[in-house]
Amino acid sequence: MAGNGRNQPILIAGGGIGGLAAAHALAQKGFPVRLFEQSGEFREVGAGIQLGPNIFRALEKLGLRDEVLADAWQPTGMEMRDALSGDLVHRIPLGEEFFAYFNGPYAVTHRHDIHATLLKACQNNNLISLETRRRVADYEDGGEGVTLRFEDGGTAEGGALVGCDGMWSRVREKIVGDGKPRVSGHIAYRAVLRREDVPTDLWRPDVVLWAGPRTHFVHYPLRRGELYNLVAVFHSDRYVEGWNEEADAETLWAHFKGQRPEVLRMLERIETWRMWVLCDREPVKEWSKGRVTLLGDAAHPMLQYLAQGACMATEDAVWLAEKAAAAPDDLPAAFRAYQEQRYLRTGRVQIMARVYGEFYHARGVAAELRNQMLGARTPKDAYEGVAWLYGGM
Ligand SMILES: Cc1cc2nc3c(=O)[nH]c(=O)nc-3n(C[C@H](O)[C@H](O)[C@H](O)COP(=O)(O)OP(=O)(O)OC[C@H]3O[C@@H](n4cnc5c(N)ncnc54)[C@H](O)[C@@H]3O)c2cc1C
């Protein structure tokens, strides 16, 4: 399976955070790349994203750390409050103490801003070609190269293919073949406010999570503090796959009824919510086959409770490029080495994200127990608890 690693382009399906990070990382190592995005333009949804110190280590390797940080907001802490009593359950300081422990910051940013930074880096690199309105339908791995087929009947040839086409990946269907994603029974409503539209007494510089029975509500500032991000999550039997659809506020009110006025007053500020039906998959060990591999949500879709999906996709990109550069003439071996490097770490995040979701949404005695356990923890205990995640890369 040897030959021509840098002569033929590496094809990438999907231009989200994962696809763009992969294109940039591979081009940095001298690989020509052709990236195909199904939409008419490269864009991210209008919502916030949390970035742990692990993504900043990855971004540093991509030369983009400072640019991403320039648009972001660095909260001073992350706190959990009980949505029924209002009591502070636990607070993790995210300032100097955190930075010193993890050798990196914790930040929150608008998805558009991190996506735009990656897009600009790709646009400025002449090893990368970016093509929109190119919906990947299928591929053929011929052993010496890969042929990609688009839905409009067109084709593209390359030395290898990286499927970065998200949760409902077409590329994954052929490699893993594990059907549709698992619908978790949890729904997220998201919205972004201008800072001036947030009541002054409710605006907080921190990431605040209100944990309620079968619900939670998170808010934090975005874009240097100019915006404010809101995410409300609740359990629902709704089974359809909804992604970024306009959402019905009445349903939200029914689930948050009886919660603290701070929660309800903030929810009231929103005129239009967008809705996501949250899904994940079981972790798998094999996501590379011959000259084709997967990255980001296509490889290891996870619930958002550890706020790590985009962080993991960016880490993937760095490791994929490292392994490809170490064996440019044997990309199938490089892809196996990349998967070997990544599957246990990403699998752990997939599994632990579910556990954190249970914790946030606990009811009755389980909620009391959560509050007691978390309340007894020192900041150092909290740092140690996430060292496997934030300390790794
Ligand atoms: C409510 C919520 C909150 C979250 N919060 C965080 C957080 O705080 N921190 C964090 O790190 N992560 C968070 N995540 C996870 C994060 O959003 C995802 O893990 C990340 O965006 C995945 O990036 P990706 O590039 O792998 O996939 P995607 O962002 O899904 O991008 C896939 C791209 O491929 C394109 N595409 C799809 N199919 C095709 C095709 N057939 N042909 C061509 N193009 C195609 C799509 O149009 C899209 O542009 C959150 C997710 C949710 C739902």
The ligand as an SDF file (V2000), in Angstrom:
LIG
                    3D

 53 58  0  0  0  0  0  0  0  0999 V2000
  -25.8350   21.8900   22.0780 C   0  0  0  0  0  0  0  0  0  0  0  0
  -24.3940   21.6130   21.7610 C   0  0  0  0  0  0  0  0  0  0  0  0
  -23.3960   22.2430   22.4850 C   0  0  0  0  0  0  0  0  0  0  0  0
  -22.0560   21.9550   22.2210 C   0  0  0  0  0  0  0  0  0  0  0  0
  -21.0910   22.5870   22.9740 N   0  0  0  0  0  0  0  0  0  0  0  0
  -19.7940   22.3130   22.7300 C   0  0  0  0  0  0  0  0  0  0  0  0
  -18.7750   22.9490   23.5160 C   0  0  0  0  0  0  0  0  0  0  0  0
  -19.0720   23.7750   24.3930 O   0  0  0  0  0  0  0  0  0  0  0  0
  -17.4620   22.6440   23.2500 N   0  0  0  0  0  0  0  0  0  0  0  0
  -17.0990   21.7530   22.2710 C   0  0  0  0  0  0  0  0  0  0  0  0
  -15.9040   21.5090   22.0660 O   0  0  0  0  0  0  0  0  0  0  0  0
  -18.0640   21.1180   21.5270 N   0  0  0  0  0  0  0  0  0  0  0  0
  -19.3710   21.3810   21.7310 C   0  0  0  0  0  0  0  0  0  0  0  0
  -20.3380   20.7690   20.9760 N   0  0  0  0  0  0  0  0  0  0  0  0
  -19.9220   19.7620   19.9720 C   0  0  0  0  0  0  0  0  0  0  0  0
  -19.4430   20.3920   18.6760 C   0  0  0  0  0  0  0  0  0  0  0  0
  -20.4190   21.2740   18.1860 O   0  0  0  0  0  0  0  0  0  0  0  0
  -19.2020   19.3160   17.6280 C   0  0  0  0  0  0  0  0  0  0  0  0
  -18.5540   18.2160   18.1920 O   0  0  0  0  0  0  0  0  0  0  0  0
  -18.3220   19.8710   16.5070 C   0  0  0  0  0  0  0  0  0  0  0  0
  -18.9400   20.9810   15.9020 O   0  0  0  0  0  0  0  0  0  0  0  0
  -18.0720   18.7820   15.4700 C   0  0  0  0  0  0  0  0  0  0  0  0
  -17.3820   19.3270   14.3750 O   0  0  0  0  0  0  0  0  0  0  0  0
  -17.2700   18.4660   13.0500 P   0  0  0  0  0  0  0  0  0  0  0  0
  -16.5140   19.3340   12.0890 O   0  0  0  0  0  0  0  0  0  0  0  0
  -16.7550   17.1120   13.3510 O   0  0  0  0  0  0  0  0  0  0  0  0
  -18.7710   18.2580   12.5370 O   0  0  0  0  0  0  0  0  0  0  0  0
  -19.8540   19.3430   12.0730 P   0  0  0  0  0  0  0  0  0  0  0  0
  -19.7310   20.6180   12.8090 O   0  0  0  0  0  0  0  0  0  0  0  0
  -21.1740   18.6380   12.0840 O   0  0  0  0  0  0  0  0  0  0  0  0
  -19.4490   19.6470   10.5510 O   0  0  0  0  0  0  0  0  0  0  0  0
  -19.7220   18.7300    9.5320 C   0  0  0  0  0  0  0  0  0  0  0  0
  -19.6550   19.4970    8.2120 C   0  0  0  0  0  0  0  0  0  0  0  0
  -19.7760   18.5620    7.1390 O   0  0  0  0  0  0  0  0  0  0  0  0
  -20.7460   19.0200    6.2250 C   0  0  0  0  0  0  0  0  0  0  0  0
  -21.2940   17.8150    5.6000 N   0  0  0  0  0  0  0  0  0  0  0  0
  -22.1310   16.9000    6.1400 C   0  0  0  0  0  0  0  0  0  0  0  0
  -22.4140   15.9120    5.2720 N   0  0  0  0  0  0  0  0  0  0  0  0
  -21.7320   16.2070    4.1260 C   0  0  0  0  0  0  0  0  0  0  0  0
  -21.5850   15.5770    2.8720 C   0  0  0  0  0  0  0  0  0  0  0  0
  -22.2320   14.4270    2.5870 N   0  0  0  0  0  0  0  0  0  0  0  0
  -20.7930   16.1490    1.9330 N   0  0  0  0  0  0  0  0  0  0  0  0
  -20.1190   17.3180    2.1820 C   0  0  0  0  0  0  0  0  0  0  0  0
  -20.2320   17.9730    3.3710 N   0  0  0  0  0  0  0  0  0  0  0  0
  -21.0050   17.4150    4.3360 C   0  0  0  0  0  0  0  0  0  0  0  0
  -21.7420   19.8050    7.0590 C   0  0  0  0  0  0  0  0  0  0  0  0
  -22.4830   20.7230    6.2900 O   0  0  0  0  0  0  0  0  0  0  0  0
  -20.8090   20.4880    8.0570 C   0  0  0  0  0  0  0  0  0  0  0  0
  -20.3080   21.7100    7.5590 O   0  0  0  0  0  0  0  0  0  0  0  0
  -21.6980   21.0350   21.2000 C   0  0  0  0  0  0  0  0  0  0  0  0
  -22.7020   20.4190   20.4480 C   0  0  0  0  0  0  0  0  0  0  0  0
  -24.0410   20.7000   20.7240 C   0  0  0  0  0  0  0  0  0  0  0  0
  -25.0970   20.0330   19.9090 C   0  0  0  0  0  0  0  0  0  0  0  0
  1  2  1  0
  2  3  1  0
  2 52  2  0
  3  4  2  0
  4  5  1  0
  4 50  1  0
  5  6  2  0
  6  7  1  0
  6 13  1  0
  7  8  2  0
  7  9  1  0
  9 10  1  0
 10 11  2  0
 10 12  1  0
 12 13  2  0
 13 14  1  0
 14 15  1  0
 14 50  1  0
 15 16  1  0
 16 17  1  0
 16 18  1  0
 18 19  1  0
 18 20  1  0
 20 21  1  0
 20 22  1  0
 22 23  1  0
 23 24  1  0
 24 25  2  0
 24 26  1  0
 24 27  1  0
 27 28  1  0
 28 29  2  0
 28 30  1  0
 28 31  1  0
 31 32  1  0
 32 33  1  0
 33 34  1  0
 33 48  1  0
 34 35  1  0
 35 36  1  0
 35 46  1  0
 36 37  1  0
 36 45  1  0
 37 38  2  0
 38 39  1  0
 39 40  1  0
 39 45  2  0
 40 41  1  0
 40 42  2  0
 42 43  1  0
 43 44  2  0
 44 45  1  0
 46 47  1  0
 46 48  1  0
 48 49  1  0
 50 51  2  0
 51 52  1  0
 52 53  1  0
M  END
$$$$
